[in-house]
Amino acid sequence: FGQMPDFAAINAIAARHGLPVIEDAAQSFGATQEGRRSCAASLIGSTSFFPAKPFGCFGDGGALFTNDDALAEKMSMVRNHGCKVRHDHPMIGLNGRFDTLQAAILLAKFPYFEEEVAARHRLGQRYHQLLDGVCATPATLEGNTHVYAQYTIRLKERDALQAWAQREGVPMAIYYPKCVHEQPIYQPYVSPGQTFPVSEKASKEVISLPMHPFLTEEEQTKVASVVRAFVERD
């Protein structure tokens, strides 16, 4: 929910098996790992500009990043109907061109992006302090920075907390109630009886608190007080 995974380990495994690595940086855009920026840790980096993401436009959008010139050319062709020269289509493509208005919005926001990343970091640290000893809070891997696309905590009574917070006028979101292997489309690839207990447990316990760079201390204190009141209600 805002930091990069262990790319040294991931890239090493991929290299042993001759596999390309595509980084999903939809929520980690702006984060770093050992000084390397998100979207620059593998063959292809991808991110989302959906409004709820760290660097969001006002609609749908996204981008791919690579240092491979030939691959960059192919990706550019795919997004434009498989076309490099107008009316000449050497490959199958799609209409994936970024809307001009959304691009203009991002260009206007970009000069302030680092300030927003810093604000997210400050808010994340303050949530840590406010919720210390109350619930499990996000941990940052050594060598990483965190942009807190979401500030996600863990509680066994996650669903009850969400209902409690709703009554108090505080929105909290459950983003991924199902694991990937539980989705119908992936069932043919899961062996009979195969389980992923760590993922399954996390999917039933995580809940995300309000987080954006313009969250005020008063609002944040209210959110934390609702979580604390729920945990200490008995």
trRosetta pair geometry for C-beta under 8 A, 3 or more apart (Angstrom, degrees):
i j d omega theta_ij theta_ji phi_ij phi_ji
1 27 5.6 -74 -148 154 34 147
1 138 6.8 -110 65 -103 116 138
1 148 7.1 15 126 -142 94 42
1 149 5.5 -140 176 60 62 93
1 150 4.2 -76 -166 56 122 94
1 151 7.5 163 130 -83 135 14
1 152 4.7 133 -5 -1 169 126
1 208 6.9 -174 -141 -104 148 118
2 27 5.5 -78 -68 148 47 96
2 28 5.9 125 -171 -99 23 62
2 31 6.3 136 162 -61 61 134
2 54 7.3 113 -125 -60 88 125
2 120 7.6 -155 -151 155 139 134
2 124 7.9 -162 112 -91 160 144
2 138 7.5 22 48 -171 118 162
2 146 5.0 63 118 -173 109 80
2 147 4.6 -145 -165 64 97 65
2 148 4.5 46 -137 -65 173 17
2 149 4.3 -173 -81 5 86 77
2 150 6.7 -156 -36 36 110 53
3 28 5.7 58 -170 -120 4 111
3 31 5.2 -178 -121 -159 49 157
3 33 7.9 107 180 -74 85 97
3 140 6.0 164 -83 -133 160 77
3 141 6.4 164 140 19 140 97
3 144 4.8 57 -166 168 123 139
3 145 7.2 -171 -118 94 96 34
3 146 4.4 -43 -67 -105 110 78
3 147 7.3 161 -71 16 57 69
4 7 6.3 -29 158 -29 119 110
4 23 7.7 -17 -136 -155 101 125
4 25 7.5 -14 -98 -110 89 96
4 28 5.2 122 -66 178 64 155
4 31 5.6 -176 -24 108 89 124
4 32 7.5 -60 2 147 130 12
4 33 4.4 -86 68 -43 138 127
4 38 5.5 -163 -70 -96 113 90
4 41 6.4 117 -160 -20 143 162
4 141 7.8 -93 76 48 66 132
4 144 6.0 -164 46 -124 84 112
5 10 6.3 75 107 -37 115 136
5 141 7.9 96 -143 -17 32 159
6 9 4.3 26 121 23 116 114
6 10 6.3 144 93 -18 66 91
6 141 6.8 -148 -70 -164 83 159
7 10 5.2 -55 -135 44 41 112
7 11 5.5 39 166 -19 75 107
7 21 7.7 121 -148 149 91 156
7 23 7.5 -12 -104 -97 122 119
7 33 6.2 123 16 94 115 158
7 36 7.9 -90 58 84 147 138
7 41 4.2 -78 -129 168 169 129
7 42 6.5 -132 -149 -54 120 94
8 11 6.4 -56 -141 39 21 105
8 12 6.4 23 155 -21 58 111
9 12 5.8 -58 -148 34 29 113
9 13 6.5 27 157 -17 64 105
10 13 6.0 -58 -153 35 29 108
10 14 6.3 26 153 -16 65 110
10 21 6.0 105 138 -130 108 141
10 42 7.5 -49 109 -85 120 126
11 14 5.5 -55 -144 40 34 113
11 15 6.1 38 156 -25 66 105
11 21 5.8 -81 -98 -12 70 158
11 41 7.5 -129 -50 157 126 83
11 42 6.3 -158 -87 -105 103 86
12 15 5.8 -52 -147 32 29 112
12 16 6.8 32 154 -22 61 102
13 16 5.9 -54 -156 30 32 112
13 17 6.8 1 157 6 64 111
13 19 7.9 -19 118 47 75 124
14 17 6.3 -78 -152 52 30 93
14 18 7.9 -99 165 74 61 9
14 19 4.2 -105 -151 74 80 94
14 20 7.0 -19 -178 145 130 4
14 21 4.8 -96 -58 -55 172 102
14 42 7.9 57 39 -140 165 114
15 18 7.5 34 -167 -72 30 33
15 19 8.0 -88 -45 44 20 69
20 42 7.8 106 172 164 69 106
20 43 4.7 -61 -160 37 97 157
20 44 7.1 40 161 6 119 102
21 41 8.0 -69 116 113 131 80
21 42 3.7 -102 100 -155 109 133
21 43 5.6 133 55 13 65 93
21 44 7.6 -172 99 38 51 69
22 42 6.6 -162 -93 111 13 136
22 43 6.9 -50 -76 69 56 95
22 44 4.6 -13 -119 72 79 108
22 45 7.8 168 -166 -90 55 21
22 46 6.3 20 174 -7 98 115
23 38 7.3 -171 149 -169 139 72
23 39 6.3 -168 88 -105 133 38
23 41 5.6 98 -76 61 150 97
23 42 4.7 152 -36 30 102 123
23 44 6.9 -166 23 98 73 54
23 45 4.4 -16 61 -116 118 69
23 46 6.5 174 84 23 62 67
24 46 6.0 -21 -112 67 47 103
25 28 4.7 -88 -148 63 76 92
25 29 5.2 102 143 -65 105 71
25 31 8.0 -154 -152 41 103 102
25 38 4.4 140 -143 167 133 110
25 39 4.8 -102 31 -62 163 79
25 45 5.4 9 0 -173 133 97
25 46 6.3 160 30 76 81 45
25 47 4.5 -43 89 -83 95 90
26 29 7.3 -36 -168 -20 13 104
26 46 7.3 -8 -55 115 77 85
26 47 5.7 153 -93 -150 39 52
26 48 3.9 27 -136 8 94 112
26 50 7.6 19 -165 21 107 111
26 53 6.0 -101 173 -114 71 129
26 62 7.7 -36 -107 -122 89 117
26 149 7.8 81 118 -140 67 167
27 48 8.0 7 -49 40 54 111
27 53 6.5 -125 -97 -133 51 85
27 54 7.0 107 -161 -17 43 102
27 147 7.7 -177 157 74 62 109
27 149 3.6 -124 -162 30 89 164
27 150 7.0 -38 -151 3 132 89
28 31 4.4 -65 -175 29 84 130
28 38 4.4 -176 121 -119 98 149
28 54 7.9 -9 168 0 5 141
28 147 6.4 137 -149 27 42 116
28 149 7.1 -81 -62 -26 37 125
29 38 5.5 -145 -107 96 33 134
29 39 6.6 31 -113 -30 80 120
29 47 4.4 71 -72 -140 126 143
29 48 7.9 -146 -18 46 134 55
29 53 6.7 45 31 162 125 114
29 54 5.1 -168 71 61 90 120
29 55 5.3 -86 113 15 134 112
29 147 7.1 -62 75 45 47 167
30 37 7.9 -38 -133 -155 13 98
30 38 6.6 -9 33 34 29 127
30 54 5.0 -120 14 137 133 148
30 55 6.5 147 -43 -36 115 108
30 113 6.6 -142 -102 164 119 106
30 114 7.8 176 -146 -101 106 50
30 116 8.0 -75 -131 90 160 93
30 117 4.4 -157 174 -98 130 126
30 147 4.4 90 85 -93 112 147
31 37 7.7 133 86 -155 42 57
31 38 4.7 65 60 -37 79 125
31 144 6.7 2 175 -173 115 92
31 145 5.3 -171 -153 86 70 79
31 146 6.1 9 -118 -115 119 23
31 147 4.8 -114 -59 -15 89 102
32 35 6.0 -7 172 -134 128 11
32 36 6.2 148 -161 70 81 35
32 37 5.4 -45 -101 -97 82 47
32 38 6.9 -107 -80 -23 36 74
32 144 7.1 165 88 -153 54 48
32 145 4.7 38 42 26 85 112
33 36 5.4 -30 67 61 75 91
33 38 7.6 91 -7 -70 96 66
33 41 6.4 31 49 -93 128 138
33 141 7.7 4 -122 86 102 120
33 143 5.8 49 -165 128 66 99
33 144 5.2 -14 -103 -100 75 74
33 145 7.9 -133 -65 20 43 68
34 143 4.6 -6 -63 -175 76 119
36 40 5.6 -138 179 91 93 105
36 41 5.7 112 126 -86 131 86
37 40 4.9 59 68 20 82 123
38 41 7.1 -35 -129 -9 37 114
38 45 6.9 140 154 -157 60 135
38 47 7.5 90 131 -81 112 123
39 45 3.0 135 -152 141 58 149
39 46 7.4 176 -118 11 93 14
39 47 5.8 -48 -79 -33 126 116
39 65 4.4 70 167 36 108 146
40 45 6.1 -37 -46 -31 33 150
40 65 6.7 -62 -74 128 64 138
40 67 7.9 68 -144 -40 81 110
41 45 6.8 94 31 -84 70 114
42 45 6.4 131 52 -67 85 74
43 66 6.4 4 159 -129 58 105
43 68 6.7 5 -164 -13 84 131
43 71 7.4 -66 170 147 99 178
44 64 5.9 -23 -168 -166 104 104
44 65 7.0 140 -163 71 52 52
44 66 5.0 -28 -102 -77 66 108
44 71 7.2 -121 -77 150 103 139
44 75 7.9 147 -125 -76 125 146
45 64 7.0 147 79 -162 51 51
45 65 4.1 -14 60 57 103 108
45 66 7.3 177 19 -67 71 55
46 62 6.7 20 -178 168 88 120
46 63 7.3 178 -148 91 53 45
46 64 5.3 -19 -100 -104 78 72
46 65 7.5 -164 -71 19 33 76
47 53 7.4 135 173 172 92 150
47 55 7.5 28 149 54 137 112
47 62 6.1 -175 95 -155 50 82
47 63 5.7 -2 55 55 90 84
47 65 7.7 29 0 -9 101 111
48 53 4.9 173 93 -60 92 156
48 61 7.5 124 -171 88 55 54
48 62 4.7 -36 -112 -100 49 105
49 53 6.3 -123 -132 58 18 135
49 55 6.3 -52 -118 108 77 80
49 56 5.7 135 180 -133 57 41
49 57 4.6 38 148 -4 115 98
49 60 7.7 99 77 171 84 30
49 61 3.7 -29 65 87 122 102
49 62 5.6 -161 8 -78 82 40
49 63 7.1 62 -31 -12 111 92
49 102 6.9 118 114 167 137 118
49 106 6.2 -45 -146 -83 141 132
50 53 5.0 98 60 -13 76 108
50 56 5.8 -41 100 -128 36 106
50 57 7.8 -46 -110 43 11 76
50 60 6.3 -4 -96 -119 78 55
50 61 7.3 -180 -59 45 44 63
50 62 7.7 4 -29 -66 77 91
51 56 4.2 102 -139 163 26 137
51 57 6.7 -81 -77 77 66 42
51 58 6.2 44 -86 -126 112 30
51 59 7.4 48 -42 -41 100 14
52 56 6.3 121 27 -88 20 153
52 149 7.8 75 139 177 79 94
53 56 4.7 140 54 -72 75 94
53 149 6.2 -26 -146 -142 55 118
54 116 7.3 148 -176 121 80 117
54 117 7.0 46 -175 -92 125 80
54 120 7.0 -37 -128 -48 103 165
54 147 4.9 6 -106 144 149 137
54 149 5.2 -84 -46 -97 92 85
55 106 7.0 62 161 -138 100 102
55 109 7.1 153 -157 114 79 127
55 110 7.8 40 -153 -101 122 67
55 113 5.7 8 -105 -128 110 121
55 116 8.0 136 -89 81 68 140
57 60 7.9 -28 68 68 116 11
57 61 4.9 41 22 24 138 138
57 102 4.1 56 167 -161 157 92
57 103 7.8 -22 -106 -56 143 25
57 105 4.7 108 -146 83 86 127
57 106 5.3 -52 -83 -53 99 94
57 109 7.9 -159 -98 15 56 142
58 101 7.8 -62 54 131 114 103
58 102 6.6 -145 44 -111 73 78
58 105 5.5 -143 -4 -125 100 172
59 99 6.7 -4 75 46 137 147
59 101 7.9 54 14 92 132 107
59 102 5.3 -97 50 -87 102 122
60 99 7.9 88 71 3 74 122
60 102 7.5 -65 71 -99 41 162
61 98 5.5 58 -139 -139 104 99
61 99 6.9 -104 -83 31 108 90
61 102 4.7 179 -56 146 140 144
61 103 7.6 173 -136 -64 148 62
61 106 7.4 -127 111 -42 157 135
62 98 8.0 -152 49 -96 42 105
63 98 7.6 0 -79 -71 82 140
64 75 5.4 -112 84 -180 147 151
66 71 5.1 -74 128 95 160 121
66 72 5.3 -160 69 -68 108 86
66 75 7.2 135 13 -2 132 147
68 71 3.8 44 98 21 119 117
68 72 6.3 168 88 -20 61 83
69 72 5.5 -54 -146 34 30 114
69 73 6.5 32 155 -21 64 102
70 73 5.8 -52 -154 31 32 112
70 74 6.7 30 150 -16 64 104
71 74 5.6 -54 -150 37 36 111
71 75 6.3 35 153 -19 68 105
72 75 5.8 -54 -146 37 31 110
72 76 6.3 34 154 -21 64 107
73 76 5.7 -55 -150 35 30 113
73 77 6.5 30 152 -19 64 105
73 84 7.3 17 -179 -107 98 123
74 77 5.6 -56 -151 35 33 111
74 78 6.4 36 152 -23 67 103
74 91 7.5 7 -148 45 85 168
75 78 5.6 -48 -147 31 34 113
75 79 6.6 30 156 -16 64 104
76 79 6.1 -57 -151 36 30 107
76 80 6.6 -2 158 7 63 115
76 84 7.7 72 102 -105 103 78
77 80 6.1 -80 -147 53 30 92
77 82 5.5 30 155 -152 95 34
77 83 6.2 -179 -151 55 78 24
77 84 5.2 -34 -99 -61 110 82
77 90 7.7 -33 -174 57 147 93
77 91 6.1 72 130 53 129 121
77 93 6.0 -125 141 -84 67 137
78 82 6.4 21 -106 -84 41 60
78 91 7.1 -52 -83 110 70 124
78 92 8.0 24 -127 101 78 57
78 93 4.6 -175 -149 -126 36 90
78 94 6.6 12 165 24 74 81
78 96 7.0 8 119 27 78 135
79 93 6.8 -56 23 -172 13 115
79 94 6.9 -33 -128 72 33 78
79 95 7.8 35 175 -173 54 19
79 96 3.6 -92 -140 73 79 107
79 97 5.9 121 150 -67 100 53
80 83 5.1 -91 120 57 95 89
80 84 8.0 113 81 -78 125 33
80 93 6.2 -16 73 150 37 155
80 95 7.7 41 -125 -119 33 48
80 96 7.5 -88 -48 50 43 76
80 97 6.1 62 -91 -65 78 104
81 89 6.2 -68 136 -111 92 119
81 93 4.5 113 164 78 11 118
81 94 7.0 -123 -86 71 43 3
81 95 6.3 17 -59 -73 85 67
82 89 4.7 67 95 -161 106 90
82 90 6.7 -147 159 62 100 49
82 91 4.1 -149 -152 85 111 66
82 92 5.2 -159 -65 136 146 5
82 93 3.0 -167 -36 -15 66 102
83 86 6.6 50 169 -107 133 32
83 87 7.6 75 -138 5 130 15
83 88 6.4 120 -142 72 84 56
83 89 5.2 -47 -80 -94 81 74
83 93 6.6 -107 -4 29 66 151
84 88 6.9 -46 56 88 74 105
84 90 7.3 -8 9 20 107 112
85 88 4.4 16 76 40 96 127
89 92 7.9 55 165 -90 111 31
89 93 7.1 -127 -149 14 103 108
93 96 7.8 -113 171 10 93 102
98 102 6.2 -116 175 78 90 114
98 103 5.3 98 125 -61 119 107
99 102 4.4 76 73 11 99 108
99 103 6.8 -169 91 -10 49 86
100 103 5.6 -55 -148 36 33 114
100 104 6.4 36 154 -22 66 104
101 104 5.7 -53 -151 33 32 113
101 105 6.7 35 150 -21 63 102
102 105 5.6 -49 -152 31 36 114
102 106 6.6 33 152 -16 65 103
103 106 5.8 -56 -151 37 33 109
103 107 6.4 36 152 -21 66 105
104 107 5.6 -52 -147 34 33 114
104 108 6.5 32 153 -18 64 105
105 108 5.8 -58 -154 36 31 110
105 109 6.4 20 153 -12 66 111
106 109 5.6 -61 -143 43 34 107
106 110 6.1 53 156 -49 68 96
107 110 5.8 -33 -144 3 29 119
108 111 8.0 -57 176 18 32 98
109 112 5.9 -79 -170 49 56 102
109 113 6.5 79 138 -64 83 85
110 113 5.4 -24 -152 -20 43 119
112 115 5.0 -54 -169 42 68 119
112 116 6.0 70 135 -26 85 101
113 116 5.6 -58 -152 36 35 110
113 117 6.4 37 151 -21 68 102
114 117 5.4 -47 -146 34 37 115
114 118 6.4 39 153 -19 65 103
115 118 5.7 -54 -151 37 32 112
115 119 6.4 34 149 -21 65 105
115 213 7.6 94 119 -175 74 146
116 119 5.4 -49 -146 35 35 114
116 120 6.4 40 152 -21 65 101
116 213 4.0 -88 -148 -63 80 165
117 120 5.7 -51 -151 33 32 113
117 121 6.6 33 150 -20 63 103
117 147 5.4 -58 -136 -122 87 100
117 213 8.0 -32 -33 -91 20 128
118 121 5.6 -52 -151 33 34 113
118 122 6.5 34 151 -19 66 103
119 122 5.7 -52 -149 35 34 111
119 123 6.3 31 154 -16 66 107
119 213 3.8 81 89 -151 134 92
119 214 7.6 26 151 -58 152 39
120 123 5.8 -57 -147 40 30 110
120 124 6.2 35 153 -23 65 106
120 147 5.3 38 100 -174 149 59
120 148 4.6 -175 171 57 103 103
120 211 7.0 65 -139 172 90 104
120 212 7.9 -52 -94 -162 92 21
120 213 5.5 -59 -52 -84 78 83
121 124 5.6 -53 -148 34 30 114
121 125 6.5 28 155 -16 64 104
121 145 7.2 -37 -99 -174 127 100
121 146 6.8 127 -109 75 81 75
121 147 7.3 -52 -60 -115 80 40
121 148 7.1 165 -83 6 38 116
122 125 5.9 -57 -151 37 30 109
122 126 6.3 28 152 -18 65 108
123 126 5.6 -55 -146 38 33 111
123 127 6.4 39 153 -21 66 101
123 148 6.8 -148 83 89 99 157
123 151 7.4 -109 126 -57 101 139
123 211 6.5 148 121 -141 135 84
123 213 7.4 -154 -8 -118 137 41
123 215 5.7 81 -127 64 145 122
123 220 6.4 -148 -149 -97 94 146
124 127 5.7 -50 -150 33 32 112
124 128 6.7 40 148 -25 62 100
124 138 7.2 -55 -160 61 112 127
124 146 6.2 -161 157 103 172 119
124 148 4.2 -161 -74 -54 122 147
124 151 6.0 -172 -111 -102 76 110
124 211 7.6 43 -76 -138 77 128
125 128 5.4 -45 -156 26 37 119
125 129 6.8 34 149 -16 64 101
126 129 5.6 -51 -152 35 38 111
126 130 6.2 33 152 -16 69 108
126 217 7.2 -99 180 -120 159 86
126 220 6.2 44 113 142 126 153
127 130 5.7 -58 -141 42 32 108
127 131 5.8 2 168 5 69 116
127 137 6.7 165 125 -143 97 130
127 151 5.2 66 47 -168 179 149
127 209 6.9 159 -134 72 137 146
127 211 7.9 -34 -47 -95 150 108
127 220 6.7 -108 -76 -167 79 115
127 224 6.7 -170 -134 -80 65 115
128 131 6.7 -79 -142 51 17 90
128 132 6.4 46 156 -64 61 89
128 137 5.5 152 -113 130 66 158
129 132 5.8 -24 -150 -20 29 116
130 134 8.0 -27 128 8 60 142
130 220 7.0 -179 -15 145 163 97
130 221 6.8 -151 -122 -113 141 56
130 224 3.7 -44 147 -141 131 164
130 228 7.9 -107 160 -42 84 123
131 134 4.5 -97 -163 48 66 121
131 135 5.8 -46 179 42 115 87
131 137 5.4 130 94 -71 125 125
131 153 6.7 -105 175 -102 160 139
131 224 5.7 -127 -60 -137 83 102
131 227 6.3 -11 -111 97 109 144
131 228 7.4 -147 -114 -64 64 91
132 137 7.7 -50 -85 -2 48 142
134 224 7.8 137 33 -168 167 86
134 227 6.1 87 145 125 140 107
134 228 5.2 -77 -123 -98 139 76
134 231 5.3 156 -168 33 84 163
135 153 4.8 53 115 177 130 127
135 154 6.5 178 168 68 100 51
135 155 5.2 -46 -136 -72 128 96
135 227 6.4 -84 -2 170 135 123
135 231 6.4 -141 -56 -79 96 143
136 153 6.1 140 78 -169 61 72
136 154 4.0 -16 66 52 121 104
136 155 7.5 -174 29 -61 88 52
137 151 8.0 -19 -154 -179 91 93
137 153 5.7 -31 -100 -110 56 88
138 146 6.9 145 130 -162 133 156
138 148 7.3 171 49 -104 160 88
138 151 6.7 -118 -6 -151 127 61
138 152 6.1 82 -66 58 108 73
138 153 7.6 -91 -32 -83 72 51
140 144 5.2 -149 178 83 90 109
140 145 7.4 -4 -163 -138 136 20
140 146 4.7 -108 -104 -34 116 126
141 144 4.3 69 66 -1 85 132
148 151 5.2 11 -163 -73 114 79
148 211 5.5 -117 148 -179 106 145
149 211 7.6 99 130 101 22 129
150 173 7.4 -98 -137 68 131 117
150 175 6.9 -113 -61 -28 171 144
150 208 4.0 -41 -180 -140 123 134
150 209 7.8 132 178 45 78 52
150 211 5.7 143 -144 44 35 134
151 208 6.4 121 66 -158 46 74
151 209 4.8 -41 83 56 104 98
151 210 7.8 -5 40 77 112 31
151 211 4.3 141 -5 -66 97 138
152 175 8.0 -69 -101 15 128 120
152 206 5.2 11 177 -169 115 108
152 207 6.9 164 -150 81 73 26
152 208 4.6 -38 -92 -92 79 77
152 209 7.6 -175 -88 9 29 73
153 206 7.3 157 82 -145 33 60
153 207 6.2 -24 63 64 80 78
153 208 7.8 148 15 -101 66 30
153 209 6.5 43 -3 -24 108 109
153 227 7.2 56 52 -140 167 146
154 158 7.6 -52 -157 -78 46 115
154 202 7.1 -67 -112 -135 124 69
154 205 4.5 35 -158 135 89 113
154 206 5.5 -37 -94 -89 76 61
154 207 7.8 139 -102 18 30 72
155 158 5.0 145 73 -75 86 65
155 161 5.6 71 76 -24 151 147
155 205 6.1 179 62 -167 31 83
155 207 6.7 -31 31 19 101 118
155 231 7.4 -121 -124 -88 130 99
156 205 6.0 -28 -92 -116 37 106
157 160 4.2 -34 169 41 102 120
157 161 5.9 117 109 -29 83 89
157 230 7.8 -157 95 157 121 114
158 161 5.7 -57 -151 32 30 113
158 162 6.7 30 154 -21 65 102
158 174 6.9 100 151 -97 122 119
158 204 6.8 169 28 153 135 51
158 205 5.3 171 -40 -148 130 33
158 206 6.8 26 -118 55 149 17
158 207 4.7 168 -156 -36 102 118
159 162 5.7 -49 -152 30 35 113
159 163 6.7 32 152 -15 64 104
159 174 7.7 -2 -92 -58 69 152
160 163 5.8 -54 -151 38 35 110
160 164 6.2 39 150 -22 67 107
160 230 7.5 154 119 -167 92 121
161 164 5.5 -55 -146 37 32 115
161 165 6.1 31 157 -19 67 107
161 172 6.9 -47 124 81 96 163
161 207 6.2 -178 84 46 126 167
161 227 6.9 27 -157 -123 124 71
161 230 5.1 95 -119 153 82 163
162 165 5.9 -55 -145 38 28 109
162 166 6.4 34 153 -25 62 105
162 172 5.1 -133 -116 79 75 113
162 174 6.5 -47 -78 -32 151 109
162 207 6.0 -146 -65 -136 99 141
163 166 5.7 -51 -149 30 31 115
163 167 6.9 32 153 -18 62 101
164 167 6.0 -58 -161 32 31 110
164 168 6.7 16 148 -8 64 111
164 226 7.1 158 124 175 99 97
164 229 8.0 -167 161 96 129 97
164 230 4.8 119 107 -103 161 119
165 168 5.5 -64 -150 45 37 107
165 170 4.2 -81 -174 77 95 100
165 171 7.3 131 132 -111 116 5
165 172 4.8 56 80 -4 159 120
165 223 8.0 28 -141 -143 122 69
165 226 5.2 89 -113 148 82 138
165 227 7.6 9 -82 -69 116 64
165 230 7.4 -44 -53 -50 80 141
166 169 7.7 52 -177 -68 31 19
166 170 7.4 -101 -72 61 25 57
166 171 7.4 49 -99 -103 70 48
166 172 7.7 -103 -52 28 74 88
168 226 4.9 174 90 -120 160 124
170 210 7.1 -110 -169 -16 85 120
170 222 6.6 -171 -88 130 121 99
170 223 5.5 149 -153 -110 134 69
170 226 4.9 -150 19 8 157 170
171 210 6.3 89 70 -70 86 102
172 207 5.3 31 160 165 119 113
172 208 6.5 164 -168 77 71 48
172 209 5.9 -27 -117 -102 94 49
172 210 7.5 -86 -88 -32 58 70
173 207 7.2 156 77 -166 36 69
173 208 4.7 -23 65 61 88 105
174 177 5.5 48 143 -64 119 97
174 206 7.3 128 -135 95 75 71
174 207 5.6 -42 -84 -111 78 76
174 208 7.5 169 -84 14 28 84
175 206 7.8 -46 37 111 89 115
175 208 6.1 38 -21 -6 109 132
176 179 7.5 69 154 -89 108 38
176 203 6.0 -87 115 -127 86 94
176 206 7.6 13 55 72 89 129
177 203 6.0 101 -166 171 28 97
177 204 7.7 64 -152 -92 71 50
178 182 4.6 -130 -171 86 94 124
178 183 6.1 111 132 -67 128 74
178 203 6.5 71 -112 -176 6 145
179 182 4.7 93 57 2 78 107
179 183 7.8 -126 98 -19 48 80
179 196 6.2 -173 167 70 163 127
179 199 4.6 85 -117 139 135 119
179 200 5.9 -67 -24 -82 139 61
179 203 5.2 -114 -54 -42 81 152
180 183 5.9 -44 -165 7 39 115
180 186 6.0 58 153 -6 76 167
180 199 8.0 -56 23 174 82 151
181 186 5.6 -112 -127 114 40 134
181 189 7.8 -113 -128 87 83 94
181 190 5.1 108 -169 -87 103 128
181 194 7.6 -98 177 109 145 108
181 196 5.8 118 29 2 145 131
181 199 7.6 96 21 91 111 148
182 186 7.8 31 40 64 19 115
182 200 7.7 111 -48 -104 128 92
183 186 5.1 68 70 16 90 104
183 187 7.7 -130 96 -36 47 77
184 187 5.6 -28 -157 -14 41 119
186 189 5.3 -61 -172 43 72 110
186 190 6.4 71 133 -29 87 103
187 190 5.8 -61 -147 30 39 110
190 194 5.2 -151 -178 66 82 121
191 194 4.0 91 62 -32 85 127
195 200 6.6 -38 -176 -15 97 146
196 199 4.3 4 126 35 116 117
196 200 5.8 137 84 -24 70 93
197 200 5.6 -59 -136 41 30 111
197 201 6.0 31 164 -22 67 107
198 201 6.0 -56 -149 35 25 109
198 202 6.4 23 154 -16 62 109
199 202 5.8 -58 -147 38 30 110
199 203 6.2 31 156 -23 66 107
200 203 5.9 -53 -147 32 29 112
200 204 6.9 18 156 -11 61 109
201 204 6.2 -70 -158 40 31 105
201 205 6.3 4 156 -4 68 121
202 205 6.0 -79 -143 46 31 100
202 206 5.6 23 173 -27 76 114
203 206 6.9 -41 -117 24 22 104
208 211 7.2 -85 175 10 98 115
209 223 5.3 104 -170 169 118 135
209 227 7.3 -44 -93 -53 129 133
210 215 6.2 144 130 -110 103 130
210 219 7.0 -77 99 150 144 114
210 220 7.8 -137 84 -98 104 62
210 223 5.6 -135 36 -91 105 147
211 215 6.5 -63 -134 -26 33 149
212 215 5.5 127 58 -36 66 94
215 219 5.4 -124 -168 83 79 126
215 220 5.5 88 146 -59 116 99
216 219 4.6 96 56 7 82 101
216 220 6.8 -149 94 -4 43 87
217 220 5.6 -56 -143 40 33 112
217 221 6.1 38 156 -23 66 105
218 221 5.8 -52 -147 34 27 112
218 222 6.6 30 152 -20 61 104
219 222 5.7 -54 -154 32 33 114
219 223 6.6 34 150 -20 65 103
220 223 5.6 -50 -151 32 36 113
220 224 6.4 30 154 -14 67 106
221 224 5.8 -57 -146 41 31 109
221 225 6.1 33 155 -23 66 108
222 225 5.7 -56 -145 35 28 111
222 226 6.6 32 155 -22 63 103
223 226 5.9 -57 -157 30 30 111
223 227 6.8 26 150 -15 64 104
224 227 5.7 -53 -152 36 37 111
224 228 6.2 35 152 -18 68 107
225 228 5.6 -53 -143 40 33 112
225 229 6.1 37 156 -23 66 106
226 229 5.8 -52 -144 35 28 111
226 230 6.5 31 155 -20 61 105
227 230 5.8 -57 -154 34 30 111
227 231 6.4 23 154 -15 66 108
228 231 5.9 -58 -147 39 31 108
228 232 5.9 4 163 4 68 116
229 232 6.3 -69 -136 53 25 94
229 233 6.3 58 156 -71 62 85
230 233 5.8 -22 -153 -28 28 118
